[in-house]
Amino acid sequence: MQSAATAKATERRKGFFGEYGGSFVPPELQPRLDELAKALDEAMADPGFKKELERLQAEYIGRPSALTECCNISNKYGGGRLFLKREDLNHTGAHKINNTVGQALLAKRMGKTELIAETGAGMHGTATATVAALMGMHCTVYMGAVDVKRQAPNVSRMKALGADVVAVEAGQKTLKEAVDAALEAYIQRPDTFYLLGSAVGPHPFPGMVRYFQSVIGIEAREQFLQREGRLPDYVVACVGGGSNAIGLFSGFLDDESVHITGVEPAGRGIETGEHAATLVAGAPGIIHGFRSYVLTDDDGEPAPVYSISAGLDYPGVGPEHAHLKDIGRAEYVSVTDTEAVEAFSELCRMEGIIPALESSHAVAHALKILPQMSADQTVLVNLSGRGDKDLDSVLPLLGLA
Ligand SMILES: Cc1ncc(COP(=O)(O)O)c(C=O)c1O
């Protein structure tokens, strides 16, 4: 039996990954997060919730997503063999739908009728608008005005699905400002459910998003074992807030033989300061109500960040990744815009797959390590989304527009 003091300490540690995570929010928000945490615990313990989630994963999202070997690239680059976990084939074209289906089910269970969300690349906004339509809820999506322009196809999709898209004009007009605006709206309007799109934010969001995204790692591990009779040597995923990465990594954390790598955006180069490589170049701090690595300016405020990829330019990162970095269980590297665009083109031309610019960062890292691997070694990359949304930005860079 725990003493009262120990029980309190345990409670305080809830939502922490090592020294990261937690809940650092205005007092008026804490009761709503407590209510959410309680509802999540109850839902996870309810077989009916799990059954409905599994039904929607199969019938609506189209899971399991495929595992694809990229033989042409493996032959060209020499060394090891490349495999992709095809989250781009999910309904709405990215891993984001895994999380929105789960959270919307929870919102419905809690009796909420309106979803609010932030979005960078627009994939999470689209996935939220989609589940809002499915479950008969109203949906408002906050998106930086810069992202509204560079991810126009997704703005059209959200509108067609019936969502209100609010262009946020503050600051850099990208993902951080969209999160600020969505959080503000959530605080102002107690009747809403904040459907957070990545493994960030105060407790219980990081653990909840990991739970709904863990289907990626569970499937990938099973599929790989079934196909190859062994585990991959390397697993690789891009890291913005870190949800697709933690979804994949969670399936392999206990497998010591598997080398785990998260890939952050180096933008125009780490040395230029124009990047969003939070774990590679940041330091511990607090952002948006949780403790993690943060990129800060001279005043200690979240720094302006940059990446060609709208889904990766966030000055914070999920707290579990911060912990995995500190304990050395995962390594975090960075890839520049130019390398990501080259990888984008390689996957299009060599394999007939158009990847999201976010996912192209992970592919770029795999292309770097493939030639150094031996012929019996394998690398599994999470292809977190499809790249139709990025064609307008990428084609001019490839001299094709
Ligand atoms: C296709 C795709 N991949 C990756 C990300 C990055 O998010 P996360 O790090 O939470 O997976 C995004 C974000 O919008 C995305 O749209």
PDBQT file of the ligand as one rigid body, heavy atoms in Angstrom, charges set to zero:
ROOT
HETATM    1  C1  LIG A 501       2.172  13.489 -43.632  1.00  0.00    +0.000 C 
HETATM    2  C2  LIG A 501       2.699  14.029 -42.357  1.00  0.00    +0.000 A 
HETATM    3  N1  LIG A 501       3.748  13.421 -41.774  1.00  0.00    +0.000 NA
HETATM    4  C3  LIG A 501       4.275  13.873 -40.622  1.00  0.00    +0.000 A 
HETATM    5  C4  LIG A 501       3.760  14.997 -39.998  1.00  0.00    +0.000 A 
HETATM    6  C5  LIG A 501       4.408  15.471 -38.741  1.00  0.00    +0.000 C 
HETATM    7  O1  LIG A 501       3.623  15.251 -37.603  1.00  0.00    +0.000 OA
HETATM    8  P1  LIG A 501       4.029  14.187 -36.531  1.00  0.00    +0.000 P 
HETATM    9  O2  LIG A 501       5.449  14.444 -36.162  1.00  0.00    +0.000 OA
HETATM   10  O3  LIG A 501       3.080  14.430 -35.419  1.00  0.00    +0.000 OA
HETATM   11  O4  LIG A 501       3.850  12.827 -37.131  1.00  0.00    +0.000 OA
HETATM   12  C6  LIG A 501       2.658  15.670 -40.558  1.00  0.00    +0.000 A 
HETATM   13  C7  LIG A 501       2.092  16.851 -39.918  1.00  0.00    +0.000 C 
HETATM   14  O5  LIG A 501       1.263  17.534 -40.407  1.00  0.00    +0.000 OA
HETATM   15  C8  LIG A 501       2.119  15.169 -41.775  1.00  0.00    +0.000 A 
HETATM   16  O6  LIG A 501       1.084  15.759 -42.360  1.00  0.00    +0.000 OA
ENDROOT
TORSDOF 0
